[in-house]
Amino acid sequence: MPDIIQLLPDSVANQIAAGEVVQRPASAVKELIENAIDAGADKIQLILKDAGKALIQVIDNGCGMSLTDARMCFERHATSKIRKAEDLFAIRTMGFRGEAMASIAAIAQVELKSRRHEDELGTCIFIEGSEVLSQEPCSANTGTSISIKNLFYNTPARRNFLKSNPVEMRHIIDEFQRVALANPQVFLTMHHDGQEVYHLPSASLKQRIIHLLGNNYNQRLVPVEEDTTIIRLNGYVGKPEFARRTRGEQFFFVNNRFIKDAYLNHAVLTAFEELLPDDTYPLYVLFIDIDPSKIDINVHPTKTEIKYQDEKAIYAIIRSAVKRALGKYNITPTLDFDQENSIGHLITQKPFEEIVQPTIAFNPDFNPFAAEKRPERELPFLRDNNSPRTAIPKNWDTLYEIAKKEESLQHEMHANPGTSVNEQEITKSGEKQFFQVHNRFILSQIKSGFMLIHQQWAHERILYERFLHQLQTHSGLSQQSLFPQSVTLNSSDFELLRELLPDIRALGFDVREFGKNTVVVEGIPADINNANEHELLEQLLEGFKNNLAILKLDKRDNLARSLARNAAIKTGTRLSMEEMNQLIDQLFACQMPNLALNGKPVITTFTLNELAERFEK
């Protein structure tokens, strides 16, 4: 029997390796920018076309490469970062395996131009599918420029698995933000299809966070700093009142490398105990500086996982440092009296001769015990606009009618113990009675006993089915705003909005793009009343991302669910008699009236037998 085990050609081995290293355009962006950081660049440009599918170009002003190094960087396991196995435990650079460039060259058409500071001419190399097509001297700027064209051109199956441009752009923005946060001293720009997405000058960490996430984050950040013999921790956490329903704004960096660590994330969350509402997550950008010999970063192909020698101690340090920072923020708010708007500047100085002594006027005939002279503002409900003001109004008898109604209401309450006038509202529709209990549930009498309806979950179900129908039929109606509102989003949310825009318009939103990361909202769905356009749009996107991360829903189902939850009446809302009737009628007209969006029942029934058993216990 002949031998069947063969050594794979380098081109095939590189394509296999590329499956782990380069999963989508964002993976290539990450590798190229990190290489530029390792090369000492302080100015990096990222240029994209077609969300990186057609072109990814990274231009830096780093140290550049020699003729030999430029060719060698495309070989597998060729790296300048380590020389021996022991170097793996002293790594401070982003890259070290020497696989990225070889993997990229195996699945794309690559052009590299590079020149060192001391060289007069640079090197230009063209590679396609791991095959070097040309290598020659050329004029080039100091540093390196790498262009990746037609990613996955020779692996069509992988290219077909790529998502739409807005989705791929969101992944690229995520990777770009992580590198930008880890290196605030580096000037970074991003252009996509000829439009500038980011322009980030060299800045402090706080300024970089604000440039990336928005100016409104200036008042949301609480500094964290702790220096121990195990780690040095610094960065920022968000104030509890600005927590969001998604985990998107949570960043951990170990020795400037972005990592994902559920254990350390739990340390931060426990520091926020009793400060956050349910199902909300705080913002944090935290940097851990640790001796490289006490960690192992060679764990995962994407290098986003790390093993620690003393994980429990790091957990305790992070938890206590964040808790202390929040304590300082809550207990000792600072007042800066050196600001121009301090109290001293608010006092207007006048010359002494212009100061006038205040005077007091009073009525010497005023008698507080004379009812007919009582000030009008004290008894507004006794005022009759059609006759002179008197102590007793003409319609005094209506007070008796109100008291009589309250007496009748109290009598009915005694027949149904456990209720109070200010907690319930009663309405009669035919032979049925409806009660609102604690502004949370609607109680309705049925033949066998009574049923309780969760008012918020019922309204969510009604709106969800209505919005889903509108998305399927494009029948959503819009109520136009008197004054259109401009809404500025971060780059990731703006790309998500662009992806969802046709469906958002089908729901009744009248939205159009208006410059960089900004849209104008000229109308909102007619089913939503008294809503703030900015908050409504942000909450819609936030709910969509949250559902996407947890439930993996269809896009339209996700949108309908997110908008329904944000637009529904909330627990604690007092309903009128007519509103309760309308809510119940609409609920029982739904296809699935008893199923809430969270999978729990909307309606619970209690039989007379169950009530009798409770009294007999």
Secondary structure, 3 states (H helix, E strand, C coil): CCCCCCCCCHHHHHHHHHHHHCCCHHHHHHHHHHHHHHCCCCEEEEEEEHHHCCEEEEEECCCCCCHHHHHHCCCCCCCCCCCCHHHHHHCCCCCCCCCHHHHHHHCCEEEEEEECCCCCCEEEEEEECCEEEEEEEECCCCEEEEEEECCCCCCHHHHHCCCCHHHHHHHHHHHHHHHHHHCCCCEEEEEECCEEEEEECCCCHHHHHHHHHCHHHHHCEEEEEEECCCCEEEEEEECHHHCECCCCCEEEEECCEEECCHHHHHHHHHHCCCCCCCCCECCEEEEEECCHHHEECCCCCCCCCCEECCHHHHHHHHHHHHHHHHHHHHHCCCCCCCCCCCHHHHCCCCCHHHCCCCCCCCCCCCCCCCHHHCCHHHCHHHCCCCCCCCCCCCCCHHHHHHHHHHHHHHHHHHHCCCCCCCCCCEEEECCEEEEEECCCEEEEEECCEEEEEEHHHHHHHHHHHHHHHHHHHCCCCEEEEEEEEEEECCHHHHHHHHHHHHHHHHCCCEEEECCCCEEEEEEEECCCCCCCHHHHHHHHHHHHHHHHHHCCCCHHHHHHHHHHHHHCCCCCCCCCHHHHHHHHHHHCCCCCCCECCCCCECEEEEEHHHHHHHHHC
